[in-house]
Amino acid sequence: MPDPQAPFVLICPTYADGMGRGAVAKPVIRFLNDPARRALLRGVIASGNRNFGATYALAGRVVAEKCNVPVLYAFELAGTETDVARVRAGLEKFWGMECLTAP
């Protein structure tokens, strides 16, 4: 399992049934159950499938709420070149204004 040593942004997929159950993948839950890892989390980027309506990118919203961090971006399925460009630009801006010493 990854062991981050610096603040990070989590990119996570959404796996949910029609009721939203199971949205956050078990490996993501195990990863974030470690308090040291969770303390370094600064934001979430989520993927999902718009065909599933309200559960689109639900994992990102769940993680963000539980860990008190922002959802920085959501993209559909594997994303597009536009999504990649937006995420890169957004992360550059985010890390440029983020205080890395803040809890």
Short mmCIF file of the C-alpha atoms (twelve columns), coordinates in Angstrom:
data_MODEL
# 
_entry.id   MODEL 
# 
loop_
_atom_site.group_PDB 
_atom_site.id 
_atom_site.type_symbol 
_atom_site.label_atom_id 
_atom_site.label_alt_id 
_atom_site.label_comp_id 
_atom_site.label_asym_id 
_atom_site.label_seq_id 
_atom_site.Cartn_x 
_atom_site.Cartn_y 
_atom_site.Cartn_z 
_atom_site.pdbx_PDB_model_num 
ATOM 1   C CA . MET A 1   0.000   0.000  0.000   1 
ATOM 2   C CA . PRO A 2   1.353   3.488  -0.789  1 
ATOM 3   C CA . ASP A 3   2.860   5.319  2.154   1 
ATOM 4   C CA . PRO A 4   2.792   9.053  1.357   1 
ATOM 5   C CA . GLN A 5   5.328   11.232 3.139   1 
ATOM 6   C CA . ALA A 6   3.922   14.578 1.972   1 
ATOM 7   C CA . PRO A 7   0.482   16.123 1.466   1 
ATOM 8   C CA . PHE A 8   -1.419  14.581 -1.449  1 
ATOM 9   C CA . VAL A 9   -4.622  14.700 -3.469  1 
ATOM 10  C CA . LEU A 10  -6.471  11.395 -3.787  1 
ATOM 11  C CA . ILE A 11  -7.894  10.347 -7.149  1 
ATOM 12  C CA . CYS A 12  -10.563 7.718  -6.609  1 
ATOM 13  C CA . PRO A 13  -13.154 5.849  -8.646  1 
ATOM 14  C CA . THR A 14  -16.780 5.413  -7.638  1 
ATOM 15  C CA . TYR A 15  -18.247 1.933  -7.308  1 
ATOM 16  C CA . ALA A 16  -21.830 2.100  -6.084  1 
ATOM 17  C CA . ASP A 17  -25.039 0.187  -6.427  1 
ATOM 18  C CA . GLY A 18  -28.210 2.012  -7.412  1 
ATOM 19  C CA . MET A 19  -28.662 3.195  -3.821  1 
ATOM 20  C CA . GLY A 20  -25.125 4.550  -3.477  1 
ATOM 21  C CA . ARG A 21  -23.875 1.734  -1.257  1 
ATOM 22  C CA . GLY A 22  -20.260 0.713  -1.729  1 
ATOM 23  C CA . ALA A 23  -19.316 3.942  -3.504  1 
ATOM 24  C CA . VAL A 24  -15.848 4.070  -1.954  1 
ATOM 25  C CA . ALA A 25  -13.690 1.106  -2.945  1 
ATOM 26  C CA . LYS A 26  -12.483 -1.063 -0.061  1 
ATOM 27  C CA . PRO A 27  -8.775  -0.435 -0.834  1 
ATOM 28  C CA . VAL A 28  -9.431  3.324  -0.598  1 
ATOM 29  C CA . ILE A 29  -11.177 2.832  2.749   1 
ATOM 30  C CA . ARG A 30  -8.263  0.725  4.053   1 
ATOM 31  C CA . PHE A 31  -5.785  3.333  2.811   1 
ATOM 32  C CA . LEU A 32  -7.614  6.197  4.528   1 
ATOM 33  C CA . ASN A 33  -8.205  4.264  7.754   1 
ATOM 34  C CA . ASP A 34  -4.561  4.980  8.592   1 
ATOM 35  C CA . PRO A 35  -4.575  8.265  10.562  1 
ATOM 36  C CA . ALA A 36  -1.110  9.263  9.297   1 
ATOM 37  C CA . ARG A 37  -2.185  8.934  5.663   1 
ATOM 38  C CA . ARG A 38  -5.506  10.635 6.289   1 
ATOM 39  C CA . ALA A 39  -3.738  13.593 7.933   1 
ATOM 40  C CA . LEU A 40  -1.843  14.261 4.688   1 
ATOM 41  C CA . LEU A 41  -4.947  14.253 2.478   1 
ATOM 42  C CA . ARG A 42  -5.653  17.726 1.065   1 
ATOM 43  C CA . GLY A 43  -8.343  17.071 -1.543  1 
ATOM 44  C CA . VAL A 44  -10.142 14.522 -3.701  1 
ATOM 45  C CA . ILE A 45  -10.603 14.068 -7.435  1 
ATOM 46  C CA . ALA A 46  -13.321 11.542 -8.271  1 
ATOM 47  C CA . SER A 47  -14.360 9.539  -11.282 1 
ATOM 48  C CA . GLY A 48  -17.757 8.124  -12.017 1 
ATOM 49  C CA . ASN A 49  -20.325 7.374  -14.672 1 
ATOM 50  C CA . ARG A 50  -22.984 9.996  -15.417 1 
ATOM 51  C CA . ASN A 51  -25.389 7.197  -16.364 1 
ATOM 52  C CA . PHE A 52  -25.805 6.567  -12.639 1 
ATOM 53  C CA . GLY A 53  -27.202 10.038 -11.932 1 
ATOM 54  C CA . ALA A 54  -26.924 11.068 -8.283  1 
ATOM 55  C CA . THR A 55  -24.188 8.527  -7.576  1 
ATOM 56  C CA . TYR A 56  -21.894 10.057 -10.234 1 
ATOM 57  C CA . ALA A 57  -18.493 10.571 -8.531  1 
ATOM 58  C CA . LEU A 58  -20.122 9.825  -5.166  1 
ATOM 59  C CA . ALA A 59  -16.919 8.357  -3.712  1 
ATOM 60  C CA . GLY A 60  -15.268 11.762 -3.929  1 
ATOM 61  C CA . ARG A 61  -18.092 13.435 -2.027  1 
ATOM 62  C CA . VAL A 62  -18.088 10.709 0.637   1 
ATOM 63  C CA . VAL A 63  -14.316 10.882 1.178   1 
ATOM 64  C CA . ALA A 64  -14.350 14.689 1.158   1 
ATOM 65  C CA . GLU A 65  -17.085 14.846 3.778   1 
ATOM 66  C CA . LYS A 66  -15.549 12.227 6.055   1 
ATOM 67  C CA . CYS A 67  -12.038 13.675 5.798   1 
ATOM 68  C CA . ASN A 68  -13.051 17.352 5.724   1 
ATOM 69  C CA . VAL A 69  -11.279 18.134 2.450   1 
ATOM 70  C CA . PRO A 70  -12.606 19.607 -0.817  1 
ATOM 71  C CA . VAL A 71  -13.659 17.759 -3.943  1 
ATOM 72  C CA . LEU A 72  -11.364 19.404 -6.467  1 
ATOM 73  C CA . TYR A 73  -12.712 17.840 -9.665  1 
ATOM 74  C CA . ALA A 74  -14.915 15.044 -10.989 1 
ATOM 75  C CA . PHE A 75  -14.568 13.318 -14.340 1 
ATOM 76  C CA . GLU A 76  -16.468 10.653 -16.227 1 
ATOM 77  C CA . LEU A 77  -15.068 7.163  -16.672 1 
ATOM 78  C CA . ALA A 78  -11.392 7.418  -17.734 1 
ATOM 79  C CA . GLY A 79  -11.634 11.146 -18.428 1 
ATOM 80  C CA . THR A 80  -10.713 13.081 -21.550 1 
ATOM 81  C CA . GLU A 81  -7.706  15.077 -22.668 1 
ATOM 82  C CA . THR A 82  -9.636  18.159 -21.506 1 
ATOM 83  C CA . ASP A 83  -10.045 16.604 -18.048 1 
ATOM 84  C CA . VAL A 84  -6.309  15.882 -17.892 1 
ATOM 85  C CA . ALA A 85  -5.484  19.488 -18.806 1 
ATOM 86  C CA . ARG A 86  -7.980  20.850 -16.275 1 
ATOM 87  C CA . VAL A 87  -6.681  18.613 -13.493 1 
ATOM 88  C CA . ARG A 88  -3.061  19.540 -14.207 1 
ATOM 89  C CA . ALA A 89  -3.864  23.264 -14.244 1 
ATOM 90  C CA . GLY A 90  -6.077  22.957 -11.188 1 
ATOM 91  C CA . LEU A 91  -3.468  21.048 -9.188  1 
ATOM 92  C CA . GLU A 92  -0.771  23.576 -10.081 1 
ATOM 93  C CA . LYS A 93  -3.027  26.357 -8.828  1 
ATOM 94  C CA . PHE A 94  -4.124  24.352 -5.758  1 
ATOM 95  C CA . TRP A 95  -0.599  23.477 -4.641  1 
ATOM 96  C CA . GLY A 96  0.526   27.035 -5.363  1 
ATOM 97  C CA . MET A 97  -1.961  28.454 -2.877  1 
ATOM 98  C CA . GLU A 98  -2.096  25.561 -0.398  1 
ATOM 99  C CA . CYS A 99  -0.255  25.873 2.895   1 
ATOM 100 C CA . LEU A 100 1.554   22.546 3.058   1 
ATOM 101 C CA . THR A 101 2.119   22.800 6.798   1 
ATOM 102 C CA . ALA A 102 -1.576  23.153 7.644   1 
ATOM 103 C CA . PRO A 103 -3.228  20.095 9.189   1 
# 
